[in-house]
Amino acid sequence: MADNAYHEKRERILNAVRFQPVDRLPYSGSACTIASLEHVTGRDDYLAYPKEVFTQAMKAWDVDIVLQFVLPDRQDRQVGPKTGVDVWHGLLSVLYRMLEEWKKEHGEFESPEEVRDFCRTIPPASEAPKYVDQDITYRRWLELDAWGEFLKPIVWLPGHSCGTVGWMWYLEMGFENFLMAHALYAEEMERLFAFAGQEGRLINIAIARAIREHDLIPLVYSGEDICSNDGPLASPRSLRKLYFPHLKQAVEPLIEAGVHWMWHSDGNIMPILPDLLDCGIDGFQGFEEDKGMDMYKLAATPCKNGGLPFLRGSINVTTTMYAAPAEVRADVARMIALAEKRGGGVILAPSSSIMPDTPTENVMAYFEACANQ
C-alpha cells in the first residue's frame, strides 16, 4: 500500500510539472513551526525527536513532496541528509574545499584583489575531470535518494546537490569583495565559473545516468540567490558574459535526459528570466510578490522547450501567512485557479520557509485548504 501511495504521489507531481491531468494539485511540506508540528501530531516532544515529529506531521497532512528536509530550528544540521550521506565527496563542488584551503593560508577575504588571487589558483576548466569521479557521484545520488525512504509515501526531493554553478560565493568572500571583483576582474571571475560549469556538467552526467537506470524521479532542485528585491546583484550584462554560459553547460546533461530543473528564485529574477530559461530551466520556486516579483508574468513566459514553466508556490510567508486563515485559504484558491487557467503546472507550497512565529491556525488553514481541493 505504501508503494502504491508513493507512486500515486510521484505521478501526481510529474503530471503537474508536465501540465498533464491530475486528480488534484500536489502540495508541499515546508520548514514549519514547532507549534504546528506538535499540534497536528498531538505531541510535545519535537525538541527531543525533531526528525520523527516532522515526518509524522508531514504524513498527517498527507503532503505529496518534501523539498530539502529543512527543520524549523535547523536541527536538520544534526539529523538531515548531510549527516547520512557524504555529499561533500561526489556531489558538491571541489571549489568549496579549495576555498577552505585558501582561507586557512590567507585568512578571510578583505578585498576584491584577494578574490582575484583566489580565482587565479583555480585549475583551468579543462582539468575539471581530474576532480570528478562519476562513479562516486552516481553512488552518492543513489544514497541521497535512499536517505529519504523514511518519508515514504511522501516524495523527497534533495536540494542543491546536483551539479549547478555556484554564485553565492559572497557568503564566503563578502558582498563588496565578490561584487567588485565581478566588475574589476572579469577574466579571473570567469575562471571560477568556467571550472564550476565543467565540473557541474560531469556531475550531472552521472546523476542523469543514476536517474535513468534506477527510475528515480526526474526532477532536481537547485538555484542561487543572484537577485535582491530590485533585481540582480550584478549587472545582467556581466552575468551573461561570465556566468550563464557556464550554467547552461552544466545544466544541459540533465535537460537532455528529460530531467526537470526547478530553480530556487529569491528576489526579483525577472531581468534574468530569459537567461535562466535559455539554460533549459523549466520550473521555479520562491516568489516574493510583496517585494515586486511578478509571478504572473513569469507564469506566462514560455520556456526554451516551448511550454510554460511549472511553479512551486506561492502562499506568501511574510504577508498571507500572518493574515486571517480565510486569506490563507483564498491564496491557495488563487494558485488552484492559476493552474486551471494554464492547464496545470503548479505544486502548491508556501513561498519559502514558514516563519517561526506564524500562527498555528494559519499553518493548519494552508494544509487543510490543500487537502480539500
Buried (B, 14 or more C-beta within 10 A) or exposed (E): EEEEEBEEBBBBBBBBBBBEEBEBBBBBBBBBBBBBBBBBBEBEEBEEBBBBBBBBBBBBBBBBBBBBBBBBEEBBEEBBBBEEBBBEEBBBBBBEEBBEEBBEEEEEBEBBBBBBBBBEEBBEBEEBEEBBBBEBBBBBBBBBBBBBEEBBBBBBBBBBBBBBBBBBBBEBBBEEBBBBBBEEBEEBBBBBBBBBBBBBBBBBBBBBBBBEEEEBBBBBBBBBBBBBEEBBBBBBEBBBBBBBBBBBBBBBBBBEBEBBBBBBBBBBBBBBBBBBBBBBBBBBBBBBBEBEBBBEEBBEBEBBEEBBBBBBBBBBBBBBBBBEBEBBBBBBEEBBEBBEEBEBBBBBBBBBBBBEEBBBEBBBBBBBBBEEB
